[in-house]
């Protein structure tokens, strides 16, 4: 459920934020909401990791687990050899 919120911000910041939102074809409200969600989630997950992952990167996650010891060079070589047989 969406609820109205009134903020007092510097006029220049508002103008620049509106321009940014327009360029990215998003509403300023949704950008601010997304930012606040990021802050909230970061506080909740602070113990899990020191690395901050952007909401965009999280949205494209496939859920595939990659082994830490994966030799990507040999895997790429195998892939290319199979591809060009």
SVG drawing of the C-alpha trace seen along z (x, -y; Angstrom):
<svg xmlns="http://www.w3.org/2000/svg" viewBox="-2 -25 45 57">
<polyline fill="none" stroke="black" stroke-width="0.4" points="0.0,0.0 1.5,-3.3 1.3,-6.2 2.1,-9.9 5.2,-11.4 6.2,-15.1 10.0,-15.9 11.8,-19.2 14.9,-19.1 17.3,-21.6 15.8,-22.9 18.9,-22.0 18.8,-18.4 15.2,-18.1 15.8,-19.4 18.8,-17.1 16.9,-14.1 14.0,-14.8 16.3,-15.0 18.0,-11.7 14.6,-10.0 13.5,-11.2 16.7,-10.0 16.3,-6.6 12.5,-6.4 11.6,-5.9 9.6,-8.0 11.4,-9.9 9.2,-8.3 10.3,-4.8 13.9,-5.8 13.7,-7.1 11.7,-4.0 14.3,-1.7 17.1,-3.6 15.3,-3.4 14.7,0.3 18.5,0.7 19.3,-1.1 16.8,1.1 18.0,4.3 21.7,3.4 21.0,2.9 19.2,6.2 21.9,8.1 24.9,6.2 26.2,9.4 26.1,11.4 28.6,9.6 30.8,6.5 30.2,6.3 27.3,4.2 25.5,5.6 23.3,3.2 19.6,4.0 20.1,4.3 22.7,7.0 20.5,8.8 17.6,8.6 19.6,10.4 20.9,13.2 20.3,16.7 20.7,18.5 23.4,20.7 26.2,21.5 29.7,21.4 32.4,23.3 35.1,21.1 37.8,23.3 36.4,23.1 39.2,22.8 37.3,20.6 40.2,20.6 40.1,24.4 36.3,24.4 36.4,21.7 39.0,23.8 36.8,26.9 33.8,24.9 35.7,23.5 37.1,26.8 33.6,28.4 32.2,25.5 34.7,25.7 34.9,29.5"/>
</svg>
